[in-house]
Every structure is written in C-alpha cells, then in structure tokens.
Amino acid sequence: MNGPQLDAALRTAAFQAQRLVRTLSMPEADRDDLRQTIVLVVMGKARRFDDTKSSWPTFIALIARHAAADLARRTHRAPVLEPLDGAEYAIADPSAPDQDLRVDIRDAMARLPPALAHLIDLLAETGSVAAAQRKSALSPATFYRRMHDLRMQFLAAGLAPDEKNELSPR
C-alpha cells in the first residue's frame, strides 16, 4: 500500500469502528482496538486488490464492512454454556414457546436506533418487506441499507434466521 491507499484504509477503518461502537452501544474505549483490527484485515487482503475490477476505495470499503460485521458477530455472540459433569439434561417441550428467544429478541429490539425501530414497526404493520418499502418515505437504497443494518443488529445479538427464515439463537 502506498501513502494515499493507507490513508484511505485508515479513514475507512475508523468509520467502520465508529459505526460499530455507535450501533452496538459499545464503550468508546473499544473504538481504537476495533479500528486497528479492521486495518489489519484490510492490509492482509490488500494483495488481492485488482484495479481492473474495482477502485481502491470500493475494495477497502467492502473489506472493512465485512471485517466489521465479523467483529460484531464475534463480540456479541452469546456464550456457549456446557453442562457440568453428571448434570441432568432437561427435555424441552417442543410446543412451548422459546422464552429465551423472546427475551433475546426483545433485548435486541430495545437496543435498536430509532430509525431501525421504525423499520420494525413498518414491517409488522405491512407484513412484508416490499410493502414496508412502498409505505416508507425512504428511497429504496436507504430503505434496503437500513434493512441490512437491521439484519446485522440481529446477527450481532446472536440471532440468525433458520431454514424457515425465522429468528433463532445461533
């Protein structure tokens, strides 16, 4: 990387780190660590850059965004709990609603910024993404960018869609 490329990588990493801190309500003290991690990922993948396929800013923006999403998933993944030796295994009633999942979803929704919370309300009101987009006053690009941000918020909270496209814990 030359000087301008490194400067662009540093600015992009700083932007993504600040975005993570803001959207995931992380401590400000973590911002520099996140920025450094993102810069290291970008530098590690810099050799893959091909100027015939994209520009440097586009390339590093994509790499930095993916690195930030990976960090968000790793940072906010639910801890794995293992039973103690000799512990009894409780058999869950499959017809009972998953209370932990409801709590996880409620907690994830409580941390959403107002713009994304409004998107949830639109989705609940209309019943489909396409109908919510038509009803919103947002441009399609802004609407779908917010949908992506909403998905990332749920992924960062340890929730992901299952094969039926319903949220489930990861």
C-alpha positions as a Python dict, from the first residue, in 0.01 Angstrom:
ca = {
    (1, 'M'): (0, 0, 0),
    (2, 'N'): (123, 346, -81),
    (3, 'G'): (54, 662, 124),
    (4, 'P'): (-287, 758, -20),
    (5, 'Q'): (-405, 396, -11),
    (6, 'L'): (-302, 361, 352),
    (7, 'D'): (-473, 691, 439),
    (8, 'A'): (-794, 572, 273),
    (9, 'A'): (-773, 239, 459),
    (10, 'L'): (-725, 418, 792),
    (11, 'R'): (-1021, 651, 730),
    (12, 'T'): (-1246, 363, 624),
    (13, 'A'): (-1145, 152, 925),
    (14, 'A'): (-1206, 448, 1159),
    (15, 'F'): (-1552, 498, 1008),
    (16, 'Q'): (-1645, 130, 1046),
    (17, 'A'): (-1509, 118, 1403),
    (18, 'Q'): (-1710, 427, 1500),
    (19, 'R'): (-2018, 273, 1338),
    (20, 'L'): (-1975, -46, 1542),
    (21, 'V'): (-1932, 147, 1866),
    (22, 'R'): (-2241, 357, 1794),
    (23, 'T'): (-2479, 92, 1663),
    (24, 'L'): (-2384, -180, 1910),
    (25, 'S'): (-2361, 53, 2212),
    (26, 'M'): (-2003, -49, 2277),
    (27, 'P'): (-1769, 150, 2501),
    (28, 'E'): (-1582, 433, 2323),
    (29, 'A'): (-1259, 283, 2457),
    (30, 'D'): (-1305, -13, 2219),
    (31, 'R'): (-1309, 208, 1909),
    (32, 'D'): (-930, 217, 1858),
    (33, 'D'): (-897, -158, 1907),
    (34, 'L'): (-1172, -219, 1653),
    (35, 'R'): (-1010, 25, 1408),
    (36, 'Q'): (-674, -149, 1439),
    (37, 'T'): (-830, -490, 1386),
    (38, 'I'): (-1014, -369, 1075),
    (39, 'V'): (-694, -209, 937),
    (40, 'L'): (-508, -537, 987),
    (41, 'V'): (-777, -726, 796),
    (42, 'V'): (-766, -470, 513),
    (43, 'M'): (-384, -486, 499),
    (44, 'G'): (-394, -865, 497),
    (45, 'K'): (-626, -865, 197),
    (46, 'A'): (-465, -572, 12),
    (47, 'R'): (-269, -807, -213),
    (48, 'R'): (-598, -929, -361),
    (49, 'F'): (-677, -582, -497),
    (50, 'D'): (-723, -575, -874),
    (51, 'D'): (-766, -227, -1021),
    (52, 'T'): (-935, -375, -1329),
    (53, 'K'): (-1225, -493, -1113),
    (54, 'S'): (-1281, -202, -876),
    (55, 'S'): (-1133, 112, -729),
    (56, 'W'): (-922, 107, -413),
    (57, 'P'): (-1185, 293, -202),
    (58, 'T'): (-1456, 49, -312),
    (59, 'F'): (-1235, -251, -240),
    (60, 'I'): (-1136, -140, 110),
    (61, 'A'): (-1490, -30, 193),
    (62, 'L'): (-1612, -382, 118),
    (63, 'I'): (-1330, -550, 311),
    (64, 'A'): (-1374, -313, 609),
    (65, 'R'): (-1752, -364, 615),
    (66, 'H'): (-1710, -742, 619),
    (67, 'A'): (-1444, -719, 889),
    (68, 'A'): (-1676, -500, 1099),
    (69, 'A'): (-1962, -748, 1059),
    (70, 'D'): (-1733, -1034, 1165),
    (71, 'L'): (-1622, -834, 1469),
    (72, 'A'): (-1983, -758, 1558),
    (73, 'R'): (-2074, -1126, 1544),
    (74, 'R'): (-1772, -1229, 1748),
    (75, 'T'): (-1815, -953, 2004),
    (76, 'H'): (-2183, -1007, 2070),
    (77, 'R'): (-2216, -1381, 2027),
    (78, 'A'): (-2394, -1549, 2314),
    (79, 'P'): (-2159, -1752, 2535),
    (80, 'V'): (-2163, -2126, 2488),
    (81, 'L'): (-2269, -2299, 2809),
    (82, 'E'): (-2172, -2657, 2866),
    (83, 'P'): (-2340, -2876, 3129),
    (84, 'L'): (-2137, -2983, 3429),
    (85, 'D'): (-2037, -3346, 3455),
    (86, 'G'): (-2328, -3554, 3588),
    (87, 'A'): (-2581, -3275, 3525),
    (88, 'E'): (-2933, -3374, 3430),
    (89, 'Y'): (-3045, -3277, 3082),
    (90, 'A'): (-3387, -3118, 3074),
    (91, 'I'): (-3600, -3217, 2778),
    (92, 'A'): (-3773, -2912, 2642),
    (93, 'D'): (-4139, -2922, 2548),
    (94, 'P'): (-4134, -2850, 2171),
    (95, 'S'): (-4484, -2698, 2184),
    (96, 'A'): (-4380, -2439, 2447),
    (97, 'P'): (-4269, -2101, 2314),
    (98, 'D'): (-3899, -2034, 2347),
    (99, 'Q'): (-3895, -1777, 2628),
    (100, 'D'): (-3520, -1722, 2597),
    (101, 'L'): (-3559, -1640, 2229),
    (102, 'R'): (-3836, -1391, 2306),
    (103, 'V'): (-3616, -1225, 2567),
    (104, 'D'): (-3320, -1216, 2325),
    (105, 'I'): (-3534, -1060, 2051),
    (106, 'R'): (-3686, -808, 2292),
    (107, 'D'): (-3338, -712, 2417),
    (108, 'A'): (-3203, -677, 2063),
    (109, 'M'): (-3500, -460, 1965),
    (110, 'A'): (-3455, -238, 2273),
    (111, 'R'): (-3101, -154, 2157),
    (112, 'L'): (-3209, -53, 1806),
    (113, 'P'): (-3164, 308, 1700),
    (114, 'P'): (-3496, 489, 1632),
    (115, 'A'): (-3466, 460, 1252),
    (116, 'L'): (-3435, 80, 1272),
    (117, 'A'): (-3709, 53, 1536),
    (118, 'H'): (-3938, 242, 1297),
    (119, 'L'): (-3848, -10, 1027),
    (120, 'I'): (-3959, -295, 1258),
    (121, 'D'): (-4291, -115, 1312),
    (122, 'L'): (-4339, -78, 936),
    (123, 'L'): (-4262, -445, 879),
    (124, 'A'): (-4507, -552, 1150),
    (125, 'E'): (-4777, -322, 1012),
    (126, 'T'): (-4745, -422, 646),
    (127, 'G'): (-4640, -785, 678),
    (128, 'S'): (-4380, -780, 401),
    (129, 'V'): (-4055, -609, 314),
    (130, 'A'): (-4182, -487, -23),
    (131, 'A'): (-4497, -337, 128),
    (132, 'A'): (-4295, -173, 405),
    (133, 'Q'): (-4061, -20, 147),
    (134, 'R'): (-4353, 120, -52),
    (135, 'K'): (-4514, 264, 261),
    (136, 'S'): (-4194, 422, 393),
    (137, 'A'): (-4090, 769, 288),
    (138, 'L'): (-3736, 643, 227),
    (139, 'S'): (-3563, 595, -105),
    (140, 'P'): (-3527, 226, -196),
    (141, 'A'): (-3148, 245, -144),
    (142, 'T'): (-3185, 393, 204),
    (143, 'F'): (-3461, 150, 297),
    (144, 'Y'): (-3264, -159, 195),
    (145, 'R'): (-2944, -25, 357),
    (146, 'R'): (-3142, 4, 681),
    (147, 'M'): (-3279, -348, 631),
    (148, 'H'): (-2918, -467, 602),
    (149, 'D'): (-2827, -275, 920),
    (150, 'L'): (-3126, -431, 1095),
    (151, 'R'): (-3011, -780, 995),
    (152, 'M'): (-2660, -701, 1120),
    (153, 'Q'): (-2802, -584, 1454),
    (154, 'F'): (-2982, -916, 1499),
    (155, 'L'): (-2673, -1112, 1390),
    (156, 'A'): (-2461, -916, 1637),
    (157, 'A'): (-2713, -1003, 1909),
    (158, 'G'): (-2658, -1372, 1830),
    (159, 'L'): (-2983, -1417, 1638),
    (160, 'A'): (-2997, -1552, 1286),
    (161, 'P'): (-3271, -1680, 1054),
    (162, 'D'): (-3316, -2056, 1042),
    (163, 'E'): (-3416, -2257, 736),
    (164, 'K'): (-3776, -2129, 770),
    (165, 'N'): (-3642, -1770, 779),
    (166, 'E'): (-3745, -1731, 1143),
    (167, 'L'): (-3512, -1586, 1405),
    (168, 'S'): (-3336, -1840, 1619),
    (169, 'P'): (-3038, -1826, 1852),
    (170, 'R'): (-2705, -1903, 1692),
}
